[in-house]
């Protein structure tokens, strides 16, 4: 199966991280809260919508020089360093856009794991795995911003 190109973009700093990803390798999760009230004399309770919750997007990226000579594992660490820059005016970190084909998710990085492996003679990683979890209030799904 051909790998699909995607990118992460920091909307405050403009920095981008391009990646190749199997399109079945991300998970979008959102839940909703309902109130269930028994209704006297009815065969079923009344179900009433209460509220929505945050949307969560989880994905794993692998940057491997042996699999793709064009990839730059060092670019991952550079992109991650920008994630903790706090804007003084908003007192928040920048929004991040996950773009893969026509799917777009804009939110905030909740957490990430950076795992380099296989190093060259200079100690630079030849392969990097980065696992991400993002959150959004749902308004940003599919780039509705």
C-alpha positions, 0 to 999 in steps of 0.5 A, spaced: 500 500 500 502 506 498 504 511 503 500 517 504 503 524 505 501 529 510 503 534 515 503 537 522 503 545 522 504 550 528 499 555 526 503 560 531 510 559 528 508 556 521 513 551 522 511 544 519 513 537 519 511 533 513 510 525 514 508 519 510 503 515 514 498 509 512 491 512 512 488 507 517 493 509 522 490 514 526 484 514 531 479 520 532 475 519 538 469 523 541 464 522 546 457 525 548 453 525 555 446 523 555 441 524 561 437 518 561 430 519 565 425 514 567 418 516 564 412 513 568 408 509 564 412 508 558 416 502 555 423 506 555 426 512 558 427 518 555 434 520 553 436 527 553 442 530 550 446 533 555 453 535 552 459 533 548 466 532 550 473 534 547 475 530 541 481 526 541 486 525 535 491 519 536 497 517 531 503 514 530 509 517 526 515 513 523 521 517 520 526 512 517 532 514 513 532 507 510 525 507 508 525 514 505 531 517 503 528 524 503 525 524 510 529 528 516 529 525 523 532 531 525 526 535 523 522 532 528 525 534 534 526 541 531 518 541 530 517 539 537 521 544 540 516 549 538 510 546 541 512 549 548 512 556 546 507 560 550 504 566 546 504 572 551 497 575 549 493 569 549 497 565 554 496 559 550 501 554 546 499 554 538 494 551 535 496 545 531 493 542 524 494 535 522 492 534 515 492 528 511 488 528 504 482 532 505 482 530 513 484 536 517 484 536 525 486 543 528 487 543 536 492 542 541 498 537 542 496 534 549 502 529 549 507 526 545 512 521 545 519 522 542 523 515 541 529 515 536 533 509 534 538 506 530 544 512 530 549 513 525 556 514 526 555 521 529 550 519 533 544 522 529 538 518 529 536 514 523 529 512 525 525 516 529 518 514 532 513 520 534 506 518 538 501 524 538 495 525 542 491 532 540 485 535 543 480 539 540 473 542 542 470 539 536 469 546 532 476 545 529 474 538 526 475 538 519 478 544 519 472 548 521 476 554 524 
